[in-house]
Amino acid sequence: MQENIIKAQRRLRDEIDPNNLIFPEEGEYENIRLAYNRMHDRRPMAIIQTLDVETLRAVLKIRRELGLNLAVRGRGHHIGGFSTIDNGILIDFSPFRGVKYNWASDLAIIQPGACLQDIDRQLEVHKRCIPAGTVSDTGITGLTLGGGIGWLVGSAGLTCDYLHSVRILLEDGELIEVNDKSHPELMSVCRGGGMGGFGLILELRFHTLPLKKITAGSIFFSQKDCVNVLNKLSKSHSKKQYSTVSMAPVLRKIYTGVELSVDLCSFGDDLSELNRLQSIIGGDWSNVKEVAYTDWQSNFDSDFLPPMRGYWKSVHFGSILPNSLVLKEICDKAPSSRCAVMIEFYNQRILQSKAINSCYPLRSSIVGVLVSARWEELSHDNLFISWVKQSANKLAIYGTVGEYSNYSSANETHLIKGYSIDKIKRFYELGQRYDPQQVFAHGHRSRIYRGECLNC
């Protein structure tokens, strides 16, 4: 292995523009190599930063001939650390954040390193938007491949539902345009399949929406009220699923106990659902007001700033939890205030109406619970990871429809089980066709080849 690494570094120096290369001995390497989740402290043998097709073909050829592993980074936010690698080649697209809007086609043309703030700011000028995420530094490529839950999910669906086409460079050097007419099965996986891109994604194109009025804010409740409020929210959503409001209540442990923040976002001029919610849960609504979409998209950024270590697990349900007390009990046992239990409510009709040519597996979900922990010290890993795992296991007894791949670490046992056998077979067959050497199966797709699903 070491001999091949030395050969690869020599060939990269000989064949690739030095402006596109970063090696371990260079000063900028240490900062650039780091993944968002500091649990994944890996050291690539070389980092490549380019969108030039011929250069990338040359890199893939060197990788192939010397048998090296490869990782690809858009923004690198995935909690599983799939965007970094030890002793392999890292192709880093994070510097490439261009966003253009084409009025004639109503398409946003986006480079693979773009994050949500790049897209939101550019489209806001044109009074357009794409439903995407909740943290503005999240990368669009990984978000889309995994689905894309965001502040407009309740009213407009997922990020992947608006994907028009993708430009992909395959491992063998072939450049393909992927859309619903050309390579439609591969397109279905790019729309939320959660199995990666099967190649180097060089460009994404999205349909956009008119940017309507955004009314958003947070309503806070103390420990004594949080369970009652969550039960009221759940009952209300079960009775009539919200279709203009997206809700993501969050439980956090603070020094006085557990605090509930009901974070919500209404899309459009119709505020009747907000009024309905206010009458049901009460509380202080003074900071629920009209805001710029870009401001609300970045409102929670400070909660997710690096450098931190992190571990998440998600559990999705096809029906409302019978009692929210279990959520408070989980939060009571959290090791620190950097732990959270977030409850996301979905409109099943909207999710299912946008299921055309998409492998996103959770369209029957009415509620998803994310148990997350962030911390700084390596010595605390077991404490925080154990809390997340035990909490998710406690929730799983209520019956789940799966896990969200963008919230799932590399070793999640229930993720693959959330896919139908037909989808698993499709992933396998597409891998054989487009990525037979499994070069781009660094993420969850690698588990299919390890036999982690029954009957596939």
C-alpha positions in Angstrom: 0.0 0.0 0.0 2.7 2.5 1.0 4.6 1.8 -2.3 1.4 2.6 -4.3 0.8 5.8 -2.3 4.3 7.0 -3.2 3.8 6.1 -6.8 0.4 7.9 -6.9 1.8 11.0 -5.3 4.6 11.0 -7.9 2.2 10.6 -10.8 -0.1 13.2 -9.5 2.8 15.7 -9.3 3.8 14.8 -12.8 0.4 14.8 -14.5 -1.8 17.2 -12.6 -1.6 21.0 -12.4 -0.1 21.8 -9.0 -2.8 24.4 -8.4 -5.3 21.6 -8.1 -3.2 19.5 -5.7 -2.7 19.6 -1.9 -0.3 17.1 -0.3 0.2 16.3 3.5 3.4 18.3 3.7 1.7 21.5 2.6 0.6 24.1 5.2 -3.1 24.3 4.1 -3.5 20.5 4.1 -4.3 20.2 7.8 -7.2 22.6 7.6 -8.6 21.4 4.3 -8.5 17.7 5.2 -10.7 18.0 8.3 -14.3 16.8 8.0 -17.2 18.6 9.6 -17.6 15.8 12.1 -14.3 15.7 14.0 -14.9 12.1 15.0 -13.6 11.2 11.5 -10.0 12.4 11.7 -8.6 10.9 8.5 -5.6 11.7 6.4 -5.9 11.5 2.6 -2.7 10.9 0.7 -3.6 13.8 -1.6 -6.5 16.3 -2.0 -7.6 17.3 -5.5 -9.6 20.5 -6.1 -10.9 20.9 -9.6 -14.0 20.7 -11.8 -11.9 20.2 -15.0 -13.1 16.9 -16.6 -9.8 16.0 -18.2 -8.0 16.5 -14.9 -10.5 14.4 -13.1 -10.3 11.6 -15.7 -6.5 11.6 -15.1 -7.0 11.4 -11.4 -9.4 8.5 -11.7 -7.0 6.7 -14.1 -4.2 7.0 -11.5 -6.5 5.8 -8.8 -7.6 2.8 -10.9 -4.1 1.7 -12.0 -2.7 1.8 -8.4 -5.8 0.4 -6.7 -6.3 3.4 -4.3 -9.5 4.2 -2.4 -11.4 7.4 -3.1 -13.6 9.8 -1.2 -15.6 12.8 -2.6 -16.5 16.0 -0.8 -19.2 18.5 -1.6 -19.3 20.5 1.6 -18.5 17.5 3.9 -21.3 17.8 6.4 -22.5 14.2 6.5 -22.4 13.0 10.1 -21.0 9.7 8.9 -17.8 11.2 7.7 -18.1 9.8 4.2 -16.3 12.8 2.7 -12.9 11.9 3.9 -10.5 8.9 3.8 -7.2 7.5 5.2 -4.4 7.0 2.6 -6.6 7.5 -0.4 -7.4 10.3 -2.8 -9.9 13.0 -1.7 -11.6 14.9 -4.5 -12.8 18.1 -2.8 -15.4 20.1 -4.6 -16.0 22.5 -1.7 -14.3 25.6 -3.4 -16.8 25.3 -6.3 -19.9 27.1 -5.1 -21.3 28.7 -8.2 -25.1 29.2 -8.6 -26.8 30.6 -11.7 -30.5 31.0 -12.4 -31.9 30.7 -15.9 -35.2 32.6 -16.3 -36.1 30.9 -19.6 -36.0 27.4 -18.2 -36.7 28.3 -14.5 -33.7 26.2 -13.5 -31.0 26.8 -10.9 -27.6 25.5 -12.2 -25.4 24.7 -9.2 -21.8 23.5 -8.7 -21.3 20.6 -6.4 -19.6 22.5 -3.6 -22.4 25.0 -3.1 -24.1 25.3 0.3 -27.6 26.5 1.0 -26.7 30.1 1.7 -25.1 30.3 -1.8 -28.3 29.1 -3.3 -30.7 31.0 -1.1 -29.0 34.3 -1.6 -28.7 34.0 -5.4 -32.3 32.8 -5.9 -33.7 35.4 -3.5 -32.7 38.1 -6.0 -35.0 36.5 -8.5 -37.7 35.9 -5.9 -37.3 32.1 -6.3 -36.3 29.3 -3.9 -35.5 25.6 -3.5 -36.8 23.8 -0.5 -33.6 22.9 1.2 -32.3 22.2 4.7 -32.2 24.0 8.0 -28.5 25.0 8.3 -27.1 27.4 5.7 -23.6 25.8 5.5 -25.1 22.4 4.5 -24.0 21.3 1.0 -26.6 20.9 -1.7 -25.2 17.7 -3.2 -25.2 15.4 -0.2 -28.5 16.9 1.0 -30.2 16.1 -2.3 -28.7 12.6 -2.6 -30.2 11.8 0.8 -33.5 13.5 0.4 -33.4 17.0 1.8 -35.6 17.8 4.8 -35.9 21.5 5.3 -38.0 24.4 6.5 -40.4 24.0 3.6 -40.8 20.2 3.8 -44.4 20.5 5.2 -45.6 22.6 2.4 -43.4 21.9 -0.6 -41.7 18.5 0.0 -38.0 17.5 -0.2 -35.0 19.1 -1.9 -34.6 16.0 -4.1 -38.2 16.5 -5.4 -37.0 19.5 -7.3 -33.9 17.9 -8.9 -34.1 18.3 -12.7 -30.9 16.7 -13.8 -27.3 15.9 -12.8 -24.0 15.8 -14.7 -21.9 12.8 -13.6 -18.4 11.7 -14.5 -18.3 7.9 -14.1 -15.2 6.0 -12.9 -14.4 4.8 -16.4 -14.2 8.5 -17.6 -17.6 8.6 -19.3 -19.4 11.9 -18.8 -23.2 11.5 -18.7 -26.3 13.7 -18.4 -28.7 12.1 -16.0 -32.4 13.0 -16.0 -35.8 11.4 -16.3 -35.3 10.5 -20.0 -31.6 9.8 -20.0 -30.5 7.2 -17.3 -33.9 7.4 -15.5 -33.1 4.7 -13.0 -29.9 6.5 -11.9 -31.9 9.7 -11.7 -34.3 8.0 -9.3 -31.4 7.2 -6.9 -30.0 10.7 -7.1 -33.4 11.9 -5.9 -33.1 10.9 -2.3 -31.9 7.3 -2.6 -29.3 7.9 0.1 -26.7 5.7 -1.7 -24.3 8.4 -3.1 -23.9 9.5 -6.7 -22.3 6.5 -8.4 -19.7 8.9 -9.9 -18.4 12.4 -9.6 -21.3 14.9 -9.6 -20.1 18.0 -11.4 -23.3 19.9 -11.7 -26.9 19.8 -10.4 -29.9 21.5 -11.9 -33.1 22.2 -10.0 -36.6 23.4 -10.6 -37.4 26.4 -8.4 -40.5 27.7 -6.6 -41.8 31.3 -6.2 -40.4 32.7 -2.9 -43.5 33.3 -0.9 -43.9 35.1 2.4 -42.0 33.4 5.2 -43.5 33.7 8.7 -41.3 31.9 11.3 -40.1 31.8 14.8 -39.7 29.8 18.0 -42.1 29.4 21.0 -40.5 28.3 24.2 -42.0 26.1 27.0 -40.6 25.1 30.3 -40.2 21.5 31.6 -43.6 21.4 33.2 -45.4 22.2 29.9 -43.3 20.5 27.3 -44.9 17.0 27.3 -48.4 18.5 27.2 -47.5 20.8 24.3 -45.9 18.1 22.3 -49.0 15.8 22.8 -51.2 18.7 21.6 -49.1 19.2 18.6 -49.1 15.5 17.7 -52.8 15.2 18.2 -53.5 18.2 16.1 -51.2 17.0 13.2 -52.7 13.6 13.4 -56.2 15.0 13.0 -55.3 17.2 10.1 -51.7 17.3 8.8 -50.3 20.8 8.4 -49.7 21.8 4.7 -48.4 25.4 4.9 -46.5 25.1 8.2 -43.3 23.1 8.8 -42.7 22.2 12.4 -39.6 21.0 14.2 -40.0 21.2 18.0 -36.7 20.6 19.9 -36.1 19.4 23.4 -32.9 20.4 25.1 -31.5 19.8 28.6 -30.7 23.0 30.4 -29.7 23.7 34.0 -33.3 24.0 35.1 -34.4 20.8 33.4 -35.7 20.3 29.9 -36.8 23.1 27.6 -39.0 22.8 24.5 -38.6 25.2 21.6 -41.3 24.9 19.0 -39.6 26.0 15.9 -41.8 26.6 12.9 -42.0 28.1 9.4 -45.1 29.1 7.4 -44.8 29.4 3.6 -47.3 31.8 2.0 -49.9 34.4 2.8 -52.3 32.0 4.4 -51.7 32.1 8.2 -54.7 30.1 9.2 -52.6 27.1 10.2 -50.4 29.3 12.3 -53.5 30.7 14.0 -54.8 27.1 14.6 -51.5 26.2 16.2 -51.4 29.2 18.4 -54.9 28.4 19.7 -53.9 24.8 20.4 -50.5 25.2 22.2 -50.6 28.8 23.5 -47.3 30.3 24.7 -45.5 33.5 23.8 -45.6 34.1 20.0 -44.0 37.5 20.1 -41.0 36.4 18.0 -43.0 34.6 15.3 -43.0 37.1 12.5 -42.3 37.7 8.8 -38.6 37.1 8.1 -36.4 36.8 5.0 -36.0 33.3 3.9 -32.2 33.6 4.0 -32.4 34.8 7.6 -34.5 31.9 8.8 -32.4 29.4 6.9 -29.3 30.6 8.9 -31.1 31.2 12.2 -29.8 28.0 13.8 -26.3 28.0 12.3 -24.6 28.7 15.6 -25.9 25.4 17.0 -23.9 23.5 14.4 -20.6 25.3 14.1 -17.4 23.2 14.0 -15.1 22.0 15.4 -17.1 19.4 17.2 -17.5 15.7 17.4 -21.0 14.3 16.7 -23.2 11.3 16.6 -26.9 11.2 15.4 -29.6 8.6 15.0 -33.0 9.1 13.5 -36.2 7.1 13.8 -39.2 7.7 11.5 -42.8 6.6 12.2 -45.8 6.1 10.1 -48.1 7.2 12.9 -47.9 9.7 15.7 -46.2 8.6 19.0 -48.9 7.7 21.5 -47.3 9.9 24.3 -44.5 12.4 24.1 -43.4 11.6 27.7 -40.8 9.2 26.3 -39.1 12.1 24.5 -38.8 14.1 27.6 -37.4 11.1 29.5 -34.8 10.6 26.8 -33.8 14.3 27.0 -33.6 14.1 30.8 -30.8 11.6 30.5 -28.8 13.7 28.0 -25.1 14.1 29.0 -25.0 17.9 28.2 -26.9 20.8 26.7 -25.3 20.1 23.4 -27.7 17.1 23.1 -31.1 17.5 21.5 -34.2 15.6 20.6 -35.8 17.1 17.5 -39.3 16.1 16.2 -40.1 16.8 12.6 -43.7 16.6 11.4 -44.4 15.7 7.7 -47.4 15.9 5.4 -47.7 12.4 4.0 -49.9 13.5 1.1 -47.3 16.1 0.0 -44.4 13.7 0.3 -46.2 10.9 -1.6 -47.5 13.3 -4.3 -43.8 14.1 -5.2 -42.6 10.5 -5.3 -42.3 10.4 -9.1 -39.0 8.6 -10.1 -37.5 8.9 -6.6 -36.0 6.3 -4.3 -36.5 8.3 -1.2 -37.7 5.6 1.2 -39.6 7.6 3.9 -42.6 9.0 2.1 -45.0 7.2 4.5 -43.4 9.0 7.5 -45.6 11.3 9.4 -43.0 12.1 12.1 -39.3 11.7 12.4 -37.3 12.0 15.6 -33.6 13.0 15.5 -31.5 12.2 18.6 -28.3 14.2 18.3 -25.2 14.8 20.4 -22.2 17.1 19.9 -19.1 17.3 22.1 -15.4 18.2 22.0 -13.3 15.6 23.7 -12.3 12.2 22.3 -12.6 10.8 25.8 -16.3 11.5 25.9 -17.2 9.5 22.7 -18.6 6.5 24.5 -20.8 8.6 26.9 -22.5 10.6 24.1 -22.7 7.7 21.6 -24.3 5.4 24.2 -26.9 8.0 25.0 -27.9 8.5 21.4 -28.1 4.7 20.7 -30.0 3.9 23.9 -32.5 6.7 23.1 -33.1 5.6 19.6 -33.6 2.0 20.7 -36.1 3.2 23.2 -38.1 4.9 20.5 -37.8 2.0 18.0 -40.1 -0.1 20.1 -43.0 2.0 18.8 -42.4 0.6 15.3 -40.5 2.5 12.7 -40.6 2.9 8.9 -36.9 3.5 8.7 -34.1 6.0 9.2 -33.1 9.1 7.3 -29.8 8.5 5.6 -28.6 12.1 6.0 -29.0 11.8 9.8 -27.4 8.4 9.9 -23.8 7.4 10.8 -21.9 4.7 8.9 -22.9 1.8 11.1 -26.6 2.2 11.4 -28.2 -1.2 11.4 -31.8 -0.1 10.6 -31.1 2.2 7.7 -30.9 -0.5 5.0 -34.0 -2.3 6.5 -36.0 0.8 5.6 -35.7 0.1 1.9 -37.8 -2.3 0.0 -36.2 -5.3 -1.6 -36.9 -3.9 -5.0 -35.0 -0.7 -4.2 -32.1 -2.7 -2.7 -31.9 -4.7 -5.9 -32.0 -1.5 -8.0 -29.1 0.0 -6.0 -27.1 -3.2 -6.5 -27.9 -3.4 -10.3 -27.1 0.3 -10.8 -23.8 -0.2 -9.0 -22.9 -3.1 -11.3 -23.7 -0.9 -14.3 -22.3 2.5 -13.4 -19.7 1.7 -10.6 -18.8 -2.0 -10.9 -15.6 -1.5 -8.8 -17.5 0.2 -6.0 -15.2 3.2 -6.2 -18.1 5.6 -5.1 -19.7 3.2 -2.6 -17.8 4.8 0.3 -21.1 5.6 2.1 -24.2 3.6 2.9 -24.2 1.7 -0.4 -21.1 -0.2 0.7 -23.3 -2.0 3.2 -25.3 -3.7 0.4 -22.2 -5.3 -0.9 -21.3 -6.4 2.7 -24.6 -8.3 2.8 -26.3 -6.2 5.4 -29.8 -6.7 4.0 -31.9 -9.8 3.8 -32.8 -11.5 0.5 -30.9 -9.0 -1.7 
